[in-house]
Amino acid sequence: CQLHDKEFETYNFNFSFSGSDINVRIIQGSTSQTQQFTISNSGNVNLTYNFTASSVAPWLNLVKNGGNGGALNQTHTLAGGQVDRFTASLNATDLAPGTTVTTTLLVSSNDASNGTAQIPISLTSEQAPYCDAICRASPSQTLGNQQLTTHNVSDPVNTATGNYAYHH
């Protein structure tokens, strides 16, 4: 998009998006902050843009340029020749294990010719690893017909190699 002033100097902004679909699987109760994307303005005037989610997504937060979150619900201004970097923070704290939630992040700007982008986002909450019954069993239950034997070990003896040997 180009704007002209009365002296016919050309002013333009040029929106571009760099990133890919976000598809994350994380342990229920945790947060992922590994998915990043950028918005750039290769023009010479300010670009104004904002984000909207295609559906309610309380599990999604955007962090702009490594700062605080909350970038999802703000209008952003990007000077010509500059780049904004975003991290998608996905939170599975309130999701039951096995739950998958999705939304599409819509980016719109004041660049009428090339001012939109879409980022599909999917988050799957997985069950935290757990220990099966054998981990909770006492040694007498898991040794079968073997007997648990304990040994007393005396003080270690330093060998010539610097290793310690134990004798009883």
C-alpha positions in Angstrom: 0.0 0.0 0.0 1.4 3.5 -0.8 0.5 6.9 0.5 1.5 10.1 -1.2 1.9 13.5 0.4 1.6 16.9 -1.4 5.3 16.7 -2.5 4.7 13.3 -4.1 7.2 11.4 -1.9 6.2 7.8 -1.6 5.5 6.3 1.8 4.7 2.6 2.2 4.4 -0.1 4.7 4.9 -3.8 3.9 3.5 -6.4 6.2 5.1 -9.8 6.3 4.6 -12.8 8.5 7.1 -15.6 9.2 6.0 -18.7 11.0 4.3 -22.0 10.7 1.3 -23.9 12.2 1.6 -24.4 15.9 0.9 -28.0 17.0 2.0 -28.8 20.6 1.6 -31.8 22.8 2.5 -31.1 26.5 2.0 -32.7 29.9 -1.2 -31.7 31.6 -0.5 -28.9 34.1 2.5 -27.5 32.2 3.1 -24.6 29.8 5.0 -24.6 26.5 6.8 -21.4 25.3 8.7 -22.8 22.3 6.7 -21.7 19.3 7.7 -18.4 17.8 6.8 -16.3 14.8 7.6 -12.8 13.5 5.8 -9.8 12.0 8.0 -7.5 10.0 7.5 -4.1 8.2 9.9 -3.6 5.3 8.2 -0.3 4.4 9.1 3.2 5.6 6.0 4.2 7.6 4.4 2.6 10.7 2.4 -0.6 10.3 -0.5 -1.1 12.7 -1.7 -4.7 13.4 -3.6 -6.8 15.8 -4.5 -10.4 16.6 -7.8 -12.1 17.1 -8.5 -15.8 17.9 -11.1 -17.6 15.8 -12.5 -19.1 19.0 -12.2 -18.5 22.8 -8.7 -19.7 23.8 -7.9 -19.0 27.5 -5.0 -21.4 27.2 -3.2 -19.1 24.6 -1.0 -16.2 25.5 1.3 -14.2 23.2 4.6 -12.7 24.5 6.0 -9.9 22.4 9.8 -9.4 22.0 10.5 -11.5 25.1 8.5 -9.1 27.4 5.3 -9.6 29.2 2.3 -11.6 27.9 -1.0 -10.1 26.9 0.0 -9.2 23.3 -3.1 -11.1 21.9 -5.5 -8.4 23.0 -3.4 -5.3 22.0 -3.0 -3.2 18.9 0.6 -3.1 17.8 2.5 -0.4 15.9 5.7 -1.4 14.0 8.0 1.2 12.6 9.4 0.8 9.0 12.3 -1.6 8.8 11.5 -3.3 12.2 10.6 -6.8 13.3 8.4 -7.9 16.2 9.0 -11.4 17.6 6.2 -13.3 19.3 6.3 -16.5 21.5 3.0 -18.4 21.7 2.7 -19.6 25.3 0.3 -22.6 25.5 -1.0 -23.5 29.0 -2.4 -27.0 29.7 -3.1 -26.4 33.4 -6.8 -26.4 33.1 -7.1 -29.1 30.4 -7.9 -32.7 31.2 -5.4 -35.3 29.9 -6.2 -36.3 26.3 -7.9 -33.0 25.5 -7.1 -31.2 22.3 -8.1 -27.6 21.8 -7.7 -25.5 18.6 -8.0 -22.0 17.3 -6.7 -20.0 14.5 -4.8 -16.8 15.3 -5.8 -14.1 12.8 -3.4 -11.3 12.1 -4.7 -8.1 10.4 -3.0 -4.9 9.6 -3.4 -1.6 7.9 -1.5 -2.9 4.8 -4.5 -3.2 2.4 -2.6 -5.2 -0.2 -0.9 -7.9 2.0 -2.1 -7.3 5.5 -3.4 -10.5 6.9 -2.1 -13.9 8.0 -3.5 -17.0 9.8 -1.8 -19.3 12.2 -3.6 -22.5 13.1 -2.9 -23.5 16.7 -3.5 -26.9 18.3 -2.7 -27.9 21.9 -3.0 -31.5 23.2 -2.8 -32.1 26.9 -1.2 -35.5 27.7 -1.3 -37.6 30.9 1.7 -37.1 33.2 3.9 -40.2 33.2 3.1 -42.4 36.1 4.6 -45.4 37.9 2.7 -48.6 37.5 2.0 -51.1 40.3 5.5 -52.5 40.5 6.9 -49.1 41.5 4.6 -48.9 44.5 5.2 -52.5 45.6 7.4 -53.4 48.6 10.6 -55.3 47.8 9.2 -58.5 49.2 6.4 -58.4 46.6 8.7 -58.0 43.7 11.6 -60.4 44.5 9.5 -63.5 44.0 11.2 -66.4 45.7 14.5 -64.5 46.1 15.6 -63.2 49.5 16.6 -59.6 50.0 20.2 -59.6 51.3 22.0 -56.6 52.8 25.7 -56.2 53.3 27.7 -53.9 55.5 30.5 -52.2 53.7 33.6 -50.9 55.5 35.4 -47.6 54.7 36.5 -47.3 51.1 40.2 -48.0 50.2 41.8 -45.6 47.7 43.5 -47.6 44.9 46.5 -46.5 42.9 44.2 -45.5 40.0 42.3 -43.0 42.2 39.2 -45.3 42.3 37.7 -46.5 45.5 37.4 -50.1 46.3 35.1 -51.5 49.0 35.8 -54.6 51.0 33.7 -56.3 53.6 
